[in-house]
Amino acid sequence: MTCAELEPLLMPYELGASTPAERDACETHLAACPACLAAFLSLKRVREDAAAFDERPSPVVRDRLRARVAARSRRRPVLWAAAAAALIAAALALKVLLQPPPPAPPSSLIDSAPPSEDLL
């Protein structure tokens, strides 16, 4: 294996993603070529340094965060139900308030009504 053939195999080799044949070829070449070994160690160092800057929260913080999210998600259905009930009540109130008044009876019916006995 030449140095040019090894170069694209270094990252998969470092990540453990190479096939057994590629892994054996890489190890054989790295044992015999100081320049490729230096390139591999440099690649490995960069990868390890990048892993040191992992900004994920600690397990304790992650657990606290998950507990808060779970607590809020349990409250949300109640809030959504209350909001939906309030919207329905408001819509019904608007419907009642915005209805036109019932039409008044024609005046001819009021004038032609027989006099009630109470008034006589």
C-alpha positions as CSV (number, residue, x, y, z in Angstrom):
1,M,0.0,0.0,0.0
2,T,1.3,3.4,-0.9
3,C,1.0,6.6,1.2
4,A,-1.5,8.0,-1.2
5,E,-3.7,4.9,-0.9
6,L,-3.4,5.0,2.9
7,E,-4.5,8.7,3.4
8,P,-8.3,8.2,2.7
9,L,-8.3,5.1,5.0
10,L,-6.8,6.9,8.1
11,M,-10.1,8.5,9.4
12,P,-12.1,5.3,9.0
13,Y,-9.2,3.4,10.7
14,E,-9.2,5.9,13.6
15,L,-13.0,5.6,14.0
16,G,-12.9,1.8,13.8
17,A,-15.0,1.9,10.7
18,S,-12.6,0.1,8.3
19,T,-12.9,-3.5,7.2
20,P,-10.6,-6.1,8.7
21,A,-8.5,-6.1,5.5
22,E,-8.2,-2.3,5.4
23,R,-7.3,-2.3,9.1
24,D,-4.5,-4.8,8.6
25,A,-3.2,-2.9,5.6
26,C,-3.2,0.4,7.6
27,E,-1.4,-1.2,10.5
28,T,1.2,-2.7,8.3
29,H,1.9,0.5,6.5
30,L,1.9,2.7,9.7
31,A,4.4,0.3,11.2
32,A,6.8,0.8,8.2
33,C,6.2,4.5,7.3
34,P,7.2,7.2,9.8
35,A,5.6,10.0,7.7
36,C,2.2,8.3,7.6
37,L,2.4,7.4,11.3
38,A,3.0,11.1,12.1
39,A,0.1,12.1,9.9
40,F,-2.1,9.5,11.7
41,L,-1.0,10.6,15.1
42,S,-1.7,14.2,14.2
43,L,-5.2,13.3,13.0
44,K,-5.8,11.3,16.1
45,R,-4.7,14.3,18.3
46,V,-7.0,16.7,16.5
47,R,-9.9,14.3,17.0
48,E,-9.1,13.8,20.7
49,D,-8.8,17.6,21.2
50,A,-12.1,18.1,19.5
51,A,-13.7,15.6,21.8
52,A,-12.4,17.5,24.8
53,F,-14.6,20.4,23.7
54,D,-17.8,18.4,24.0
55,E,-20.4,20.9,25.2
56,R,-23.1,18.5,26.0
57,P,-24.6,18.9,29.5
58,S,-23.5,16.6,32.2
59,P,-25.8,13.7,33.0
60,V,-27.1,15.5,36.2
61,V,-28.0,18.6,34.2
62,R,-29.5,16.5,31.4
63,D,-31.7,14.6,34.0
64,R,-32.9,17.8,35.5
65,L,-33.8,19.2,32.1
66,R,-35.7,16.1,31.1
67,A,-37.6,16.2,34.4
68,R,-38.6,19.8,33.8
69,V,-39.7,19.1,30.2
70,A,-41.7,16.1,31.4
71,A,-43.4,18.2,34.1
72,R,-44.3,20.9,31.6
73,S,-45.7,18.4,29.1
74,R,-48.0,17.0,31.8
75,R,-49.4,20.5,32.4
76,R,-49.9,21.4,28.8
77,P,-53.0,19.3,28.1
78,V,-54.8,21.0,31.0
79,L,-53.7,24.4,29.7
80,W,-54.8,23.6,26.1
81,A,-58.2,22.3,27.4
82,A,-58.7,25.5,29.4
83,A,-57.8,27.7,26.5
84,A,-60.1,25.7,24.2
85,A,-63.0,26.1,26.6
86,A,-62.4,29.8,26.9
87,L,-62.4,30.2,23.2
88,I,-65.6,28.2,22.8
89,A,-67.3,30.3,25.6
90,A,-66.1,33.6,23.9
91,A,-67.4,32.4,20.5
92,L,-70.8,31.5,22.0
93,A,-71.0,34.9,23.8
94,L,-70.2,36.7,20.6
95,K,-72.8,34.8,18.7
96,V,-75.5,35.6,21.3
97,L,-74.5,39.3,21.5
98,L,-74.3,39.8,17.8
99,Q,-77.6,38.3,16.9
100,P,-80.1,40.8,15.6
101,P,-83.1,41.5,17.9
102,P,-86.2,39.6,17.0
103,P,-88.5,41.5,14.7
104,A,-91.3,43.5,16.4
105,P,-94.9,42.4,15.8
106,P,-96.6,44.5,13.2
107,S,-98.5,47.5,14.6
108,S,-101.7,46.4,12.9
109,L,-101.7,43.3,15.1
110,I,-101.4,45.4,18.2
111,D,-104.2,47.8,17.2
112,S,-106.6,45.1,16.1
113,A,-106.3,43.0,19.2
114,P,-109.5,42.7,21.2
115,P,-109.5,44.6,24.4
116,S,-108.7,42.6,27.4
117,E,-111.3,42.2,30.1
118,D,-108.9,43.5,32.7
119,L,-109.0,46.9,31.2
120,L,-112.8,47.2,31.1
